[in-house]
Amino acid sequence: MTDTAPAPLADTVAGLVASVLGLAPDAVDAATRAADLDAWDSLGHVRIILALESRYGVAFSMEEIAAADSVARLADLVERARAA
């Protein structure tokens, strides 16, 4: 048993986004939107989606990918895909 609870999914996704985009971990949090980061362009978005699909063993539809414009929405997509 540990004294620390697992990080909320949004925090984990934020870390993944920062890593994929080559940013400092503290540059991205659960409230970060794609429009907030120059590095989160269309290619960055594809790289983020591929990393999420690989890490969590999920797949997203084109509609979901297009609507995922923030860390919070990405975390929600992962959560829904894992529950399906």
N, C-alpha and C positions, 0 to 999 in steps of 0.2 A: 504494500500500500504506500502511495506517495502522498505528500502534503500539497501537491499542486494539481489542480484540475487541468484537463486537456484544454488547449486553446480553442475558443469558438472557431467554427469553420471559416467565418469571414476573416479572422485574423490569419489563419493558415493560408487562405486564398490570397490575401494581401501579400504575404511573404512570397508566395509563388509568383505573383505578378511582378513584384519588385525584382526577384531573381531573374525571371525571363527577360525583363526589360533592362537588366543591368543597372538597377537603381539601388540605393541604400535601403535597407529594410524599413527605416523610419520615414521614407519618402512616400510610402503607400500604406493606407489604412482602410478600414471597412467603409469609410465614407468617400473614398477616392473614386472619381469618375474618369472615364477615358479622356474627356475633354480637359481634364486637369493636368495631363501628362503629355508632353510632346512625343515621348517615346511610344505612347500607346496609339500608334497609327494603325493603318489597316494590316500591315505585315506583323506588327506587334500583337495585334488582336488575334490573328491566326496562330501565332506562336503560343499565346496564352491559352487559347482553346485547346490546341494540341497537347500542351503540358497538362492541363486539367483532365482531359480525356485519358491520357496515359496514366497519370497518378491515381485517379479514382476509378479507372476501368468503366467509364461511362461514355456515351455518345450523345451529341446534341444535334437537334434539327437545325436547318438553315435559319428558320424563324427565330429559334432560341439564340443562336449565335449572333444574329443581327440585333436582337434586343438586349443583349448582355453588354451594357455600356457602363457598368460600374462594378466594383468589387462586390458590393452587396448583391447585385443581380447575378453575378457569377456564382457566388456562394449559394444563392437560392436555387440556381439551376443544378448545381452539384447535388444539393440536398434532395431535390425532387427526383433527380435521375437515380440517386442511390436508393431512394425509397420505392422506386418503381419495380 
